[in-house]
Amino acid sequence: MSKQLFSGSIGRKFAMALSALFLIIFLLQHFTINFTSVFSEKTFNELSHFMGTNPLIQFVMQPILMFGVAFHFIMGFVLEIKNRNARAVKYAKNNGAANSSWMSRNMIWSGLFILFFLGFHFNDFWIPEMNYKYIEVKAEDPDRYYDEVVHMFENPVRVIIYCLSFVFLALHLLHGFQSAFQSMGARHDKYTPAIEKIGRAYAILIPVGFIFIAVFHYVNSL
């Protein structure tokens, strides 16, 4: 029974929602650490050093995160294809825009831009980190992280790409946050309005916060 459930539409949406909530929690944690770079170089270095050297995070949580990201995007593409096929006849007769928001109809495009950004971001930070630790095998410097971030944001083109990417992330989250809860059955007249308000606040404040971090370090580098 459970196998049939998770191979069906409801099961796929539930799995997609779980991966979305997992990434939402990670994004909040990632933002919290990055935001400390705005007001405390020491704190940012300490937190980054802990995250970068703790075996549980590096060899358990990091692979889980990478799997979660890959799963979320693959499942997103699968659901998009199935939804488009299911709506093909209906949309030939009806205006799809009348029953859904712009964000919900374009999740695949905002998702693709975010996927491009993740590749860009990995190239900026994750690949150099792997090279530092496992290829060049340099001695660990617990004070290197802040300077690396500042150096990255000295380039105005990189800052523009980051800012634009977080605009797309905000658009993605504006629909994705509340949709994840709805797919998990958390829909009730008493709770749904609060979930929608929290979702809108999260979808705006977290991306704006990341944009602020990038612009802050760029301005400080001038």
C-alpha positions as MATLAB code, in Angstrom:
seq = 'MSKQLFSGSIGRKFAMALSALFLIIFLLQHFTINFTSVFSEKTFNELSHFMGTNPLIQFVMQPILMFGVAFHFIMGFVLEIKNRNARAVKYAKNNGAANSSWMSRNMIWSGLFILFFLGFHFNDFWIPEMNYKYIEVKAEDPDRYYDEVVHMFENPVRVIIYCLSFVFLALHLLHGFQSAFQSMGARHDKYTPAIEKIGRAYAILIPVGFIFIAVFHYVNSL';
ca = [
       0.000    0.000    0.000;
       2.762    2.455    0.979;
       4.700    1.569   -2.174;
       1.665    2.384   -4.292;
       1.142    5.636   -2.380;
       4.674    6.923   -2.940;
       4.704    5.898   -6.580;
       1.511    7.881   -7.191;
       0.846   11.587   -7.528;
       0.103   12.125   -3.829;
       3.237   10.275   -2.788;
       5.436   12.248   -5.173;
       4.007   15.555   -3.944;
       4.486   14.486   -0.317;
       8.114   13.522   -0.976;
       8.643   16.799   -2.831;
       7.202   18.696    0.144;
       9.478   16.897    2.612;
      12.560   17.748    0.547;
      11.368   21.363    0.268;
      10.961   21.717    4.044;
      14.382   20.159    4.584;
      15.955   22.712    2.211;
      13.999   25.570    3.803;
      15.473   24.653    7.199;
      18.958   24.378    5.710;
      18.584   27.746    3.974;
      17.705   29.406    7.283;
      20.745   27.852    8.958;
      22.981   28.846    6.033;
      21.698   32.413    6.142;
      22.191   32.659    9.924;
      25.856   31.705    9.640;
      26.498   33.931    6.628;
      24.810   36.903    8.250;
      27.326   36.849   11.121;
      29.950   37.938    8.546;
      28.234   41.337    8.484;
      28.886   42.148   12.131;
      31.581   39.762   13.428;
      34.522   38.391   11.473;
      35.525   36.283   14.485;
      32.090   34.675   14.903;
      31.800   33.947   11.191;
      35.230   32.301   11.128;
      34.429   30.207   14.211;
      31.093   28.989   12.858;
      32.487   28.329    9.377;
      35.468   26.462   10.820;
      33.138   24.282   12.894;
      30.917   23.533    9.900;
      33.920   22.892    7.679;
      35.763   20.521   10.003;
      33.088   18.705   12.016;
      33.025   15.066   10.759;
      29.275   14.660   11.342;
      28.512   17.698    9.210;
      31.093   16.942    6.525;
      30.525   13.211    6.060;
      26.885   12.749    7.095;
      24.924   15.992    6.813;
      26.667   17.299    3.697;
      25.939   14.169    1.612;
      22.340   14.202    2.891;
      22.057   17.850    1.839;
      23.432   17.141   -1.626;
      21.048   14.225   -2.012;
      18.171   16.446   -0.835;
      19.018   19.121   -3.409;
      19.307   16.590   -6.239;
      16.110   14.815   -5.183;
      14.158   18.077   -4.953;
      15.106   19.216   -8.437;
      14.627   15.801  -10.071;
      11.235   15.364   -8.408;
      10.329   18.908   -9.426;
      11.022   18.109  -13.079;
       9.054   14.845  -12.844;
       6.033   16.597  -11.316;
       6.218   19.435  -13.838;
       6.191   17.029  -16.794;
       3.295   15.035  -15.360;
       1.340   18.180  -14.503;
       1.837   19.628  -17.974;
       0.648   16.394  -19.568;
      -2.372   16.274  -17.264;
      -3.288   19.907  -17.994;
      -2.764   19.742  -21.760;
      -6.399   19.079  -22.668;
      -7.872   21.200  -19.880;
      -5.722   24.246  -20.709;
      -6.762   24.018  -24.347;
     -10.266   24.918  -23.167;
      -9.580   27.068  -20.114;
      -7.265   29.883  -19.149;
      -4.787   28.333  -16.685;
      -3.808   31.750  -15.394;
      -7.301   32.246  -14.016;
      -6.833   29.518  -11.397;
      -3.177   29.836  -10.417;
      -0.578   32.445   -9.588;
       2.328   33.426  -11.832;
       4.744   31.860   -9.323;
       2.968   28.495   -9.320;
       2.874   28.360  -13.146;
       6.574   29.209  -13.447;
       8.136   27.179  -10.627;
      10.105   25.187  -13.185;
      11.766   28.342  -14.582;
      12.611   29.860  -11.214;
      13.865   26.412  -10.200;
      16.107   26.182  -13.268;
      17.635   29.574  -12.509;
      18.238   28.493   -8.906;
      19.859   25.299  -10.207;
      22.174   27.411  -12.377;
      22.999   29.521   -9.333;
      23.786   26.441   -7.227;
      26.323   25.376   -9.847;
      27.787   28.893   -9.804;
      27.827   28.911   -5.985;
      29.444   25.468   -5.780;
      32.133   26.656   -8.173;
      32.748   29.697   -5.959;
      32.917   27.985   -2.585;
      32.442   24.206   -2.462;
      34.914   23.196   -5.197;
      37.701   25.483   -3.862;
      36.986   24.096   -0.375;
      37.349   20.492   -1.597;
      40.518   21.465   -3.440;
      41.909   23.153   -0.308;
      41.212   20.143    1.921;
      41.636   17.056   -0.215;
      43.719   17.917   -3.292;
      46.234   20.529   -2.201;
      45.801   19.323    1.412;
      46.721   22.620    3.006;
      46.998   23.062    6.757;
      43.669   24.184    8.159;
      43.496   27.920    8.844;
      40.509   28.711   11.105;
      40.688   32.403   10.166;
      40.565   32.058    6.382;
      36.792   31.949    5.821;
      35.928   35.617    6.226;
      38.640   36.764    3.816;
      37.462   34.204    1.241;
      33.883   35.539    1.362;
      35.003   39.169    1.153;
      37.230   38.362   -1.822;
      34.338   36.679   -3.664;
      32.131   39.728   -3.335;
      34.728   42.191   -4.614;
      33.571   41.346   -8.136;
      30.472   43.400   -9.106;
      29.404   40.860  -11.767;
      29.335   38.111   -9.157;
      27.321   40.331   -6.814;
      24.757   41.022   -9.557;
      24.412   37.291  -10.288;
      23.932   36.557   -6.593;
      21.327   39.300   -6.181;
      19.371   38.232   -9.257;
      19.478   34.617   -8.128;
      17.989   35.497   -4.766;
      15.177   37.384   -6.489;
      14.331   34.146   -8.301;
      14.632   32.274   -5.011;
      12.098   34.651   -3.461;
       9.676   34.024   -6.340;
      10.191   30.264   -5.945;
       9.602   30.382   -2.194;
       6.508   32.574   -2.426;
       4.650   29.599   -3.843;
       6.832   26.728   -2.655;
       6.684   27.424    1.089;
       2.919   27.223    1.526;
       2.618   24.574   -1.200;
       4.909   22.257    0.787;
       2.680   22.477    3.854;
      -0.439   22.001    1.730;
       1.017   18.867    0.113;
       1.658   17.439    3.576;
      -1.971   17.991    4.545;
      -1.395   21.030    6.767;
      -4.372   22.941    5.452;
      -6.972   24.215    7.892;
      -8.999   27.395    8.171;
      -7.378   28.028   11.548;
      -3.728   27.444   10.575;
      -3.440   28.108    6.833;
      -3.548   31.936    7.052;
      -0.681   31.883    9.584;
       1.335   29.475    7.422;
       0.815   31.724    4.400;
       1.949   34.820    6.328;
       5.041   33.042    7.679;
       5.759   31.743    4.178;
       5.560   35.203    2.613;
       7.792   36.663    5.330;
      10.345   33.871    4.898;
      10.246   34.101    1.093;
      11.015   37.819    1.212;
      13.247   38.285    4.260;
      15.703   35.430    3.685;
      16.516   36.301    0.037;
      16.683   40.012    0.918;
      19.045   39.101    3.747;
      21.346   37.207    1.382;
      21.277   40.143   -1.051;
      22.186   42.477    1.796;
      25.190   40.291    2.699;
      26.518   40.354   -0.879;
      26.004   44.103   -1.307;
      27.434   44.841    2.156;
      30.718   43.076    1.411;
      30.943   44.598   -2.064;
      30.446   48.133   -0.737;
      32.980   47.526    2.027;
      35.522   46.382   -0.539;
      35.376   49.657   -2.484;
];
